[in-house]
Amino acid sequence: MSVRLKILEAIKQIAQEQHVTLPPLTDDLSLHETGFDSLAFAILVARLEDEIGTDPFTISEDAAFPSTIGDFVRAYENVPA
C-alpha cells in the first residue's frame, strides 16, 4: 500500500472513531476543513509514525505543519530513506 493510501485510510479511520464527517479528501482540501481538532491530528501523526516508521515533523528543525491534504501527504512521501 502506498504512503498516500495509508494516510488517507488513517484519516478515514480516525474520523470514524472521532465522529467527524469528512468532506471529500482532495489534495487541495485545507486541513482546517477536515473537521479534525488538535487531538485528531495528534492521533493521526502518532499512528502514521507507528505504521510508516517516521514523523516528518520532528525530523527537521524547520519543518512546518502542512496546510492541505496534499502538503500533508507530500511531507510523508518526501522523508529521506
Phi, psi and omega per residue, in radians:
M1 nan 2.359 -3.122
S2 -1.229 2.825 3.102
V3 -1.031 -0.763 -3.139
R4 -0.996 -0.851 -3.121
L5 -1.131 -0.668 3.095
K6 -1.073 -0.739 -3.129
I7 -1.161 -0.822 -3.119
L8 -1.118 -0.682 3.095
E9 -1.143 -0.705 3.109
A10 -1.114 -0.721 3.113
I11 -1.058 -0.798 -3.128
K12 -1.115 -0.713 -3.133
Q13 -1.145 -0.788 -3.141
I14 -1.149 -0.671 3.100
A15 -1.039 -0.745 3.126
Q16 -1.115 -0.795 -3.127
E17 -1.126 -0.622 -3.087
Q18 -1.624 0.055 3.134
H19 1.033 0.814 3.110
V20 -1.876 2.284 3.053
T21 -1.561 1.989 -3.095
L22 -1.488 2.465 2.924
P23 -1.343 3.020 3.066
P24 -0.983 2.326 -3.077
L25 -1.507 1.555 3.095
T26 -1.806 2.779 -3.117
D27 -1.047 -0.543 -3.099
D28 -1.599 0.076 3.090
L29 -1.212 2.201 3.086
S30 -1.139 2.450 3.101
L31 -1.068 -0.514 3.101
H32 -1.149 -0.470 -3.105
E33 -1.489 -0.030 3.130
T34 -1.300 -0.394 -3.069
G35 1.583 -0.005 3.114
F36 -1.334 2.460 2.999
D37 -1.714 -3.076 -3.085
S38 -1.103 -0.593 3.109
L39 -1.129 -0.782 -3.139
A40 -1.082 -0.707 3.097
F41 -1.171 -0.656 3.102
A42 -1.113 -0.732 3.089
I43 -1.086 -0.772 -3.137
L44 -1.032 -0.879 -3.116
V45 -1.111 -0.698 3.125
A46 -1.139 -0.760 3.126
R47 -1.138 -0.717 3.136
L48 -1.164 -0.615 3.080
E49 -1.103 -0.714 3.100
D50 -1.139 -0.738 -3.048
E51 -1.417 -0.751 -3.076
I52 -1.615 -0.473 3.092
G53 1.637 0.210 3.136
T54 -2.652 2.738 3.022
D55 -2.215 1.765 -3.059
P56 -1.122 -0.243 -3.092
F57 -1.516 -0.189 3.069
T58 -1.925 -0.163 -3.133
I59 -1.232 -0.746 -3.062
S60 -1.852 2.446 3.126
E61 -1.208 -0.462 -3.087
D62 -1.891 0.363 3.142
A63 -1.181 2.285 3.084
A64 -1.847 2.516 3.124
F65 -1.221 2.349 -3.078
P66 -1.174 2.844 -3.118
S67 -1.888 -0.287 3.138
T68 -2.248 2.921 3.070
I69 -1.034 -0.768 3.135
G70 -1.047 -0.758 3.105
D71 -1.106 -0.705 3.139
F72 -1.085 -0.828 3.134
V73 -1.086 -0.798 -3.137
R74 -1.076 -0.569 3.109
A75 -1.035 -0.689 3.117
Y76 -1.369 -0.644 -3.131
E77 -1.197 -0.487 -3.057
N78 -1.685 0.188 3.107
V79 -1.226 2.241 3.112
P80 -1.071 2.509 -3.133
A81 -1.198 nan nan
